[in-house]
Amino acid sequence: MIESISIFMAVIYGLLGLLIGSFLNVCVYRIPRGESIAQGRSHCPSCGHVLSPLDLVPVLSYLALGRRCRYCRAPISPRYAIVESLTALLYATAGFAITWTGLATDWPALWLFLAPLGYVSVFSIFWTRHLMRTPFLQVLVKQAVLAAIIQLLLPFMLNRAW
């Protein structure tokens, strides 16, 4: 039986993942252009209009706006929603797994368990078209995702009987 605390932690971690995914999108867009990730408001890449807070709600704004800029109607890349959704899913899975398997009570194990999240997050910053043309970085990103998936599934296979 799935405990309600596991579902609650999955929701909390999933929301955190949405926010982190949104920040990763900022990094992916700004770092290759030499822009600051700490200063400056988010803006439409097509028309340059500064986005309002309602335009910045991860995934929901993308869907509510019909995948287009509110101001110039230019299409918004699906990459934004994909990165936010995948990061939220990864974090939600971790939140569920650490409570369902009992790792939440063991801090050293918890930090080791969350390490792949940081690993994938850091490599996601470099996931741009320009950088992904390099075969070495393609391999690193694929390994990071594979390591995260294995590390997230391992506690389920070791600690629970199916």
N, C-alpha and C positions, 0 to 999 in steps of 0.2 A: 504494500500500500504506500502511496506517495504521501509524504507528510506535507502539511500546509506550509510549514516553515521553509521547506525546500522550494516550493512554488513561489513563496514570497521573496526568497533570496534570488531566485531566477529573474523575477520581475525587477527587483532593485538593481541587480547587476546588469540586466538588459537595458534599463534606462541609462545607467552609467555608460554602457557600451555605445548607446546612441550618441551621447555627448562626446565621447572620445572619438567615435567615428566621424562626427562633424568636425572636430578639431583636426583629425588626420586629413580630411579633405582640404582644410585651410592650408595645412603644411604642404600637401601634394601640389596645390595650385601656386602657392607663394614662393616656396623655397627655390624651385628652378628659375623663377623670374627675379630672384634677388630681393624680394619684398619681405618686410618684417612680418613675423607671425604673431607678434605681441601688440603691434600698433596698427591703426587703420581699421576702418569699418569694412564689413563684407559688402561687396558690390557685384553687380551683374558683369560678367566678363564681356558681354556684347555691347551694352549701352553705358556701363559705368555707373549706373544709378545705385546709390547707397540703399541697401536692403533694410526693410523694417524688421522688427523682432518677429512679427507674424510670418515673414518670409524665411525665417531661419530655423523653424521647428524641424528637427531631423525627420526625414522621410515624409511626414505628414504634409509639410508645405509643398514638397515636390509633387505629391499626389493631388493636393487641393488646387494647386495652380495649373493642373493639367500638363505638367512637365514643361512649362514655359515661364519665362520671366513675366512678372506682373506688369512691368513698365514698357518693355519693347516687344514682348511676345516671342522673343528668340527662344529656341529650344534649350532646355537645360539638360546637360549630359546625364545619362542614367548612372554614370559612375558615382555620383554623389549619393544617390539612394542605395546603390549596391554596397559601397564601402560602409555606410552607416548601418545598413541592415546586417551585413556579415559580421561587423564588429559587435553589434548588439547581440546577435545569435551566439557568437563565441563567448561573450561575457555572461550571457544568460545561462549557457551550458555550464560554465565554470561555477556560477553562483548556485545552480541546482546541484551540481556534482559535489561541491565541498560540504554542503549540508547533508545531502542524501547519503554520502559515504562516511560522514563523521569527521572529515578532515578539518572542519571549522574549529574543532577544539584543540587541534595540534598546530600551533603557529609555525614551527619550522616546516612541517609538511605543507601547510597552507601556502607559504611563500614559494616553496619549490613548485607547487601545483600552479600558481599564478604566473610563474616565470614565462611560460610560452605566450601568454597574453601580451606581455611586454615585448617579447621577441617579435611577434607578428606585428604589433603596433609600430615598432621602430622600422621594420622592413616595409611596412605599408607606406610609410612616408616617401620611400624611394620608388614606389610603384607608379611611375609615370611613363608615358609613351617613349620619351627620350631615353630614359634609363633602361627600360625594359627591352631595348634593342640589343643590349649587351647580354650575351648568353650566360656569362658568369652570374649576373644579377638575377636572371630568370631562374637559374638553378637554386640560388640562395633563397629567393622568395618561395619557391616550391618546397624546399626543405623546411623553411620556417613554418609554413602552413601544415605540412605533414607532421612535423614535430609537435605542433600545438594540438592537432587532432589526436595523435597517439597519446599524448600526455593527458588530454582531457578524458579519453576513453579508458585509460589504464585503471583508474580507481574503480570504475564500474565492473571491469572484468576481474579484478583481484579481490574486492571486498564484498561483493554481492553474488549470491547464487541466483542464477536465472531460472 
